[in-house]
């Protein structure tokens, strides 16, 4: 067990392929699939993450003299702000209007994935005091990389609340955001969850679920592991492209990524498919962590009222209850999620800005933004469907 007396070597590597899966996952741990070697390498190997797409890997490694990886951080040299979900377009415009060069910048996080999870990855068998020291070393190394390359900024997106202080100690600015999560209160079935809602909301969701499938000829299937076939990935990729093109105008992921995801991480995938016979009408991709279900992509080829809510939100709750997962994370945006039991939760990010004047301006903005987000959350919680005495906010 590493105890802090080892000599350490710090390096930046330009591909996660420079690290063995066992070594990387020994630091990432099993709880969050998005920081796993399988997920990150699938993005790189499929060509979704590379310099040409604005994501040039610069992963931080801390190793001992024997080559054992003690800590790591997934970091990228970014040529744009696409696919990040913590928006800094206004910062870029202001900095460049003042004569600065905002890009390239550094970003620590998971490409195209607005999911909170560990960013300062430390081996699970190190002593707690050393683990904290290694986290501080990672935060410091990343900030030194920004200053050494004379870059505008470093952004660490969707960090756990437990690491907020680590970044604050290293001089990073704190930012908050909002997402919508469903909390499992040890329910045995969906009806147990419904029982916690007000009568009017309970009736509305029951009616909604019936409307999504009754009279449509649809049935719902959950697929995972070896049950996921090429035709399911083909359908899901088609849905993803259609939804991306309509909502964002750009699809970040390609078919190869979904193929690799199926090969490397299928046991962490749950596809929810709405079927009419053998025909796949709609589908959603979920990934499973140790204590959470993460909803990611959805699409359909036929517009059916309430089907989106059924496939993405109600079925996710069913899966979480069945698997004993503590929560469902349904991502950002969409106040419609509140009526379905998904309440607004604060998310966190950290930002290192070397330029003193620019930093002061951003810091003042973030102070105002944090206050506004906290206020917005309280307003949104007033729309909670839960009975007042059972409010989960």
For each residue, the residues with C-beta under 8 A, 3 or more apart:
1: 125 126 127
2: 6 64 68 70 123 125 126 127 130
3: 6 126 127 130
4: 127 129 130 133
5:
6: 2 3 64 65 70
7: 64 65
8: 62 63 64 70 137
9: 62 63 64 65
10: 60 61 62 137 141
11: 60 61 63
12: 58 59 60 61 75 145
13: 16 18 19 57 58 59 61
14: 18 56 57 58 59
15: 18 44 57 59
16: 13 19 24 37 40 41 44 57 59 74
17: 41 44 45
18: 13 14 15 59
19: 13 16 23 24 37 59 61 69 72
20: 23 24 37
21: 24 25 37 38 41
22: 25 26
23: 19 20 26 27 68 69
24: 16 19 20 21 27 28 36 37 40 69 72 121
25: 21 22 28 29 30 36 37
26: 22 23 69 123 124
27: 23 24 69 70 71 72 121 122 123 124
28: 24 25 32 35 36 37 72 118 121
29: 25 32 118 121 124
30: 25 290
31: 117 118 289 290 291
32: 28 29 35 36 115 117 118 289 290
33: 36 38 39 265 268 287 288 289 294
34: 39 40 110 113 115 117 287 294
35: 28 32 39 40 74 110 117 118 119 121
36: 24 25 28 32 33 39 40 265 268
37: 16 19 20 21 24 25 28 40 41
38: 21 33 41 42 261 264 265
39: 33 34 35 36 42 43 110 261 264 265
40: 16 24 34 35 36 37 43 44 49 74 110
41: 16 17 21 37 38 44 45 260 264
42: 38 39 45 46 257 260 261 264 265
43: 39 40 46 48 49 111 112 257
44: 15 16 17 40 41 47 48 49 50 57
45: 17 41 42 256 260
46: 42 43 253 254 256 257 259 260
47: 44 50 53 254 256
48: 43 44 53 55 111 112 252 253 254 257
49: 40 43 44 53 55 57 76 111
50: 44 47 53 55 56
51: 54 55 56 77 79
52:
53: 47 48 49 50 252
54: 51 78 79 80 82 83
55: 48 49 50 51 76 77 78 83 111
56: 14 50 51 76 77 78 79 104
57: 13 14 15 16 44 49 75 76 77
58: 12 13 14 75 76 77 106 145
59: 12 13 14 15 16 18 19 72 73 74 75
60: 10 11 12 72 73 75 108 138 141 142 145
61: 10 11 12 13 19 69 71 72
62: 8 9 10 69 70 71 72 134 137 138 141
63: 8 9 11 66 67 68 69 70
64: 2 6 7 8 9 67 68 70
65: 6 7 9
66: 63
67: 63 64
68: 2 23 63 64 123
69: 19 23 24 26 27 61 62 63 72 123
70: 2 6 8 27 62 63 64 122 123 126 134
71: 27 61 62 120 121 122 123 134 135 137 138
72: 19 24 27 28 59 60 61 62 69 121 138
73: 59 60 108 119 120 121 138 141 142
74: 16 35 40 59 108 109 110 119 121
75: 12 57 58 59 60 106 107 108 142 145
76: 49 55 56 57 58 106 107 108 109 111
77: 51 55 56 57 58 104 105 106
78: 54 55 56 81 84 103 104 105 106 107
79: 51 54 56 103 104
80: 54 103
81: 78 84 87 88 89 92
82: 54 250 252
83: 54 55 111 112 252
84: 78 81 87 88 107 109 155 157
85: 113 114 157 158 332
86: 114 155 157 158 175 177 349
87: 81 84 90
88: 81 84 91 92 153 155
89: 81 92 93
90: 87 93 94
91: 88 94 95 102 153 362
92: 81 88 89 95 96 102 103
93: 89 90 96 97
94: 90 91 97 98 358 361
95: 91 92 98 100 101 102 152 355 358
96: 92 93 99 100 101 102
97: 93 94
98: 94 95 358
99: 96
100: 95 96 152 355 358
101: 95 96 152
102: 91 92 95 96 105 152 153
103: 78 79 80 92 152
104: 56 77 78 79 151
105: 77 78 102 146 151 152 153 154 155
106: 58 75 76 77 78 142 145 146 151 153 154 155
107: 75 76 78 84 154 155 156 157
108: 60 73 74 75 76 119 142 154 155 156 157
109: 74 76 84 113 119 155 156 157 158
110: 34 35 39 40 74 113 115 117 158
111: 43 48 49 55 76 83 252
112: 43 48 83 252 253
113: 34 85 109 110 158 296
114: 85 86 157 158 179 331 332
115: 32 34 110 158 294 329 331
116: 158 159 160 179 329 347 348
117: 31 32 34 35 110 158 160
118: 28 29 31 32 35 121 160 163
119: 35 73 74 108 109 156 157 158 159 163
120: 71 73 134 135 138 139 163 166
121: 24 27 28 29 35 71 72 73 74 118
122: 27 70 71 126 131 134 135
123: 2 26 27 68 69 70 71 126 131
124: 26 27 29
125: 1 2
126: 1 2 3 70 122 123 130 131 134
127: 1 2 3 4 130 131
128: 131 132
129: 4 132 133
130: 2 3 4 126 127 133 134
131: 122 123 126 127 128 134 135
132: 128 129 135 136 166
133: 4 129 130 136 137
134: 62 70 71 120 122 126 130 131 137 138
135: 71 120 122 131 132 138 139 163 166
136: 132 133 139 140 166 169 170
137: 8 10 62 71 133 134 140 141
138: 60 62 71 72 73 120 134 135 141 142
139: 120 135 136 142 143 166 167 169 170 172
140: 136 137 143 144 170
141: 10 60 62 73 137 138 144 145
142: 60 73 75 106 108 138 139 145 146 154 156 352
143: 139 140 146 147 154 170 171 172 352
144: 140 141 147 148
145: 12 58 60 75 106 141 142 148 149 151 154
146: 105 106 142 143 149 151 153 154 352 354
147: 143 144 150 151 354
148: 144 145
149: 145 146
150: 147
151: 104 105 106 145 146 147 154 354
152: 95 100 101 102 103 105 353 354 355 358
153: 88 91 102 105 106 146 351 352 353 354
154: 105 106 107 108 142 143 145 146 151 172 351 352
155: 84 86 88 105 106 107 108 109 349 350 351 352
156: 107 108 109 119 142 159 167 172 349 350 351 352
157: 84 85 86 107 108 109 114 119 349
158: 85 86 109 110 113 114 115 116 117 119 347 348 349
159: 116 119 156 163 164 167 348 349 350
160: 116 117 118 163 164 348
161: 164 346 348
162:
163: 118 119 120 135 159 160 166 167 350
164: 159 160 161 167 168 174 348 350
165: 168 169
166: 120 132 135 136 139 163 169 170
167: 139 156 159 163 164 170 172 174 350
168: 164 165 171 172 174 350
169: 136 139 165 166
170: 136 139 140 143 166 167 352
171: 143 168 352
172: 139 143 154 156 167 168 350 351 352
173: 350 351 352 353 359 362 363 366
174: 164 167 168 348 349 350 366 370
175: 86 348 349 350 351 366 369 370
176: 346 347 348 349 369 370 373 374
177: 86 332 346 347 348 349 373
178: 332 344 345 346 347 373 376 377 380
179: 114 116 329 330 331 332 344 345 347
180: 330 331 332 334 337 338 342 343 344 345
181: 327 328 329 330 342 343 345
182: 313 316 317 320 327 328 330 340 341 342 343
183: 326 327 343 392
184: 187 320 321 324 325 326 327 328
185: 193 196 392
186:
187: 184 190 192 193 321
188: 192 321
189: 192 193 321
190: 187 193 194 314 317 318 321
191: 194 195
192: 187 188 189 195 196 321
193: 185 187 189 190 196 197 317 321 341
194: 190 191 197 202 205 206
195: 191 192 202
196: 185 192 193 386 387 390
197: 193 194 201 202 205 341 385 386 387
198: 201 202 385 386 387
199: 202 203
200: 203 204
201: 197 198 204 205 339 385
202: 194 195 197 198 199 205 206
203: 199 200 206 207
204: 200 201 207 208 339
205: 194 197 201 202 208 209 314 339 340
206: 194 202 203 209 210
207: 203 204 210 211
208: 204 205 211 212 306 309 310 314
209: 205 206 212 213 306 310 314
210: 206 207 213 214
211: 207 208 214 305 306
212: 208 209 216 218 304 305 306 307 309 310 311 314
213: 209 210 216 218 219 220 274 310
214: 210 211
215:
216: 212 213 276 304 307
217: 276 277
218: 212 213 274 275 276 281 304 307
219: 213 274 275 276
220: 213 272 273 274 275 310 311 315
221: 272 273 275
222: 270 271 272 273 315 319
223: 227 228 232 270 271 273
224: 227 228 266 267 269 270 271
225: 228 266 267 269
226: 266
227: 223 224
228: 223 224 225 232 233 262 266 269 271
229: 232 233
230: 233 234 259
231: 234 235 280
232: 223 228 229 235 236 271 273 280 283
233: 228 229 230 236 237 255 258 259 262
234: 230 231 237 238 255
235: 231 232 238 239 273 280 283
236: 232 233 239 240 258 271 283 285 297 299
237: 233 234 240 241 253 255 258
238: 234 235 241 242 299 301
239: 235 236 242 243 282 283 297 298 299 300 301
240: 236 237 243 244 251 253 258 285 297 299
241: 237 238 244 245 251 299
242: 238 239 245 246 299 301
243: 239 240 246 247 297 298 299
244: 240 241 247 248 249 250 251 252
245: 241 242 248 249 250 251
246: 242 243
247: 243 244
248: 244 245 251
249: 244 245
250: 82 244 245
251: 240 241 244 245 248 254
252: 48 53 82 83 111 112 244
253: 46 48 112 237 240 257 258
254: 46 47 48 251 257 258
255: 233 234 237 258 259
256: 45 46 47 259 260
257: 42 43 46 48 253 254 260 261
258: 233 236 237 240 253 254 255 261 262
259: 46 230 233 255 256 262 263
260: 41 42 45 46 256 257 263 264
261: 38 39 42 257 258 264 265 266 269
262: 228 233 258 259 265 266 269
263: 259 260 266
264: 38 39 41 42 260 261
265: 33 36 38 39 42 261 262 268 269 287
266: 224 225 226 228 261 262 263 269
267: 224 225
268: 33 36 265 287 288 289
269: 224 225 228 261 262 265 266 285 286 287 288
270: 222 223 224 286 287 288 293 319
271: 222 223 224 228 232 236 283 284 285 286
272: 220 221 222 283 284 286 311 312 315 316 319
273: 220 221 222 223 232 235 280 282 283
274: 213 218 219 220 280 281 282 283 300 307 310 311
275: 218 219 220 221 278 279 280 281
276: 216 217 218 219 279 281
277: 217
278: 275
279: 275 276
280: 231 232 235 273 274 275 283
281: 218 274 275 276 300 301 302 304 307
282: 239 273 274 298 299 300 301 302 304 307 308 311
283: 232 235 236 239 271 272 273 274 280 298 299 300 311
284: 271 272 295 296 297 298 311 312 315 316
285: 236 240 269 271 295 296 297 298
286: 269 270 271 272 293 294 295 296 316 319
287: 33 34 265 268 269 270 293 294 296
288: 33 268 269 270 292 293 294 323 325
289: 31 32 33 268 292 293 294 325
290: 30 31 32
291: 31 325 326 327
292: 288 289 320 325 326 327 328 329
293: 270 286 287 288 289 316 319 320 323 325 327 328 329
294: 33 34 115 286 287 288 289 328 329
295: 284 285 286 298 312 313 316 328 329 330 331
296: 113 284 285 286 287 331
297: 236 239 240 243 284 285
298: 239 243 282 283 284 285 295 308 311 312
299: 236 238 239 240 241 242 243 282 283
300: 239 274 281 282 283 303 304 307 308 311
301: 238 239 242 281 282
302: 281 282
303: 300 307
304: 212 216 218 281 282 300 307
305: 211 212
306: 208 209 211 212 309 310
307: 212 216 218 274 281 282 300 303 304 310 311
308: 282 298 300 311 312
309: 208 212 306 312 313 314 336 340
310: 208 209 212 213 220 274 306 307 313 314 315
311: 212 220 272 274 282 283 284 298 300 307 308 314 315
312: 272 284 295 298 308 309 315 316 330
313: 182 295 309 310 316 317 328 330 337 340 341 342
314: 190 205 208 209 212 309 310 311 317 318 340
315: 220 222 272 284 310 311 312 318 319
316: 182 272 284 286 293 295 312 313 319 320 328 330
317: 182 190 193 313 314 320 321 328 341
318: 190 314 315 321 322
319: 222 270 272 286 293 315 316 322 323 325 328
320: 182 184 292 293 316 317 323 324 325 326 327 328
321: 184 187 188 189 190 192 193 317 318 324 325
322: 318 319
323: 288 293 319 320
324: 184 320 321
325: 184 288 289 291 292 293 319 320 321 328
326: 183 184 291 292 320
327: 181 182 183 184 291 292 293 320
328: 181 182 184 292 293 294 295 313 316 317 319 320 325 342
329: 115 116 179 181 292 293 294 295
330: 179 180 181 182 295 312 313 316 334 337 342
331: 114 115 179 180 295 296 334
332: 85 114 177 178 179 180 347
333:
334: 180 330 331 337
335: 338 380 383
336: 309 339 340
337: 180 313 330 334 340 342
338: 180 335 341 342 343 344 380 383 384 385
339: 201 204 205 336 383 385
340: 182 205 309 313 314 336 337 385
341: 182 193 197 313 317 338 385 386
342: 180 181 182 313 328 330 337 338
343: 180 181 182 183 338 380 381 384 392 393
344: 178 179 180 338 376 377 380 381 393
345: 178 179 180 181
346: 161 176 177 178 373 374 377
347: 116 158 176 177 178 179 332
348: 116 158 159 160 161 164 174 175 176 177
349: 86 155 156 157 158 159 174 175 176 177
350: 155 156 159 163 164 167 168 172 173 174 175
351: 153 154 155 156 172 173 175 362 366
352: 142 143 146 153 154 155 156 170 171 172 173
353: 152 153 173 358 359 362
354: 146 147 151 152 153 359
355: 95 100 152 358 359
356: 359 360
357: 360 361
358: 94 95 98 100 152 353 355 361 362
359: 173 353 354 355 356 362 363
360: 356 357 363 364
361: 94 357 358 364 365
362: 91 173 351 353 358 359 365 366
363: 173 359 360 366 367
364: 360 361 367 368
365: 361 362 368 369
366: 173 174 175 351 362 363 369 370
367: 363 364 370 371
368: 364 365 371 372
369: 175 176 365 366 372 373
370: 174 175 176 366 367 373 374
371: 367 368 374 375
372: 368 369 375 376
373: 176 177 178 346 369 370 376 377
374: 176 346 370 371 377 378
375: 371 372 378 379
376: 178 344 372 373 379 380
377: 178 344 346 373 374 380 381
378: 374 375 381 382
379: 375 376 382 383
380: 178 335 338 343 344 376 377 383
381: 343 344 377 378 384 391 393
382: 378 379
383: 335 338 339 379 380
384: 338 343 381 391 392 393
385: 197 198 201 338 339 340 341
386: 196 197 198 341 390 391 392
387: 196 197 198 390 391
388: 391
389:
390: 196 386 387
391: 381 384 386 387 388
392: 183 185 343 384 386
393: 343 344 381 384
